[in-house]
Amino acid sequence: MPAVTISPTTEALQAIRDRINSGEAYCLPIRAKLSEVLIDPAEEITDLRCDVVDDGEEQLQETIALEDNTSHQLRVWIRAKVQDLSSDTIEPLKLIVRQVFQRLNNYRTTDGRVTVYDIDTDSKQTPDKALLAANRLFVAVINLRVEVGEI
């Protein structure tokens, strides 16, 4: 077994970020970034932004392997400041959320260490209509349960 160089959380976050950033067929240009802080959905932003954030880790003790798998709750936040609320402005943003969702659904890294097991959009509306109306902020969240471990 090779020496450990990063935490399982970092490994999961980087795999999801890299998967989003390797997509070439998005309707809008997007680059995901890792964030170590809680996201404030009403934070003032100037352009299309995608943040991948850890929302919790759990040790899975299912195996007798040297290092058991870990399960991670991750969130992908897609946010943009919009000038108007027309469908010509909002529809491309909704489409990019769907495209990122499809890119991550059933994803597994080539080495098999990181696997997306569950994916869904936030239980609120996509986009969050209250933030859209009050602050002209498009905010959508994709929730992931990702496992990191041996093949």
Sequence and secondary structure as in RCSB ss.txt:
>XXXX:A:sequence
MPAVTISPTTEALQAIRDRINSGEAYCLPIRAKLSEVLIDPAEEITDLRCDVVDDGEEQLQETIALEDNTSHQLR
VWIRAKVQDLSSDTIEPLKLIVRQVFQRLNNYRTTDGRVTVYDIDTDSKQTPDKALLAANRLFVAVINLRVEVGE
I
>XXXX:A:secstr
     S HHHHHHHHHHHHHHT    SS   EEEESS   TT   SS EEEEEEEEEEE     SSS  EEEEEE
EEEEEE S   HHHHHHHHHHHHHHHHHHTT B TTSSEEEEEEEE SS SS HHHHHHH EEEEEEEEEEEES 
 
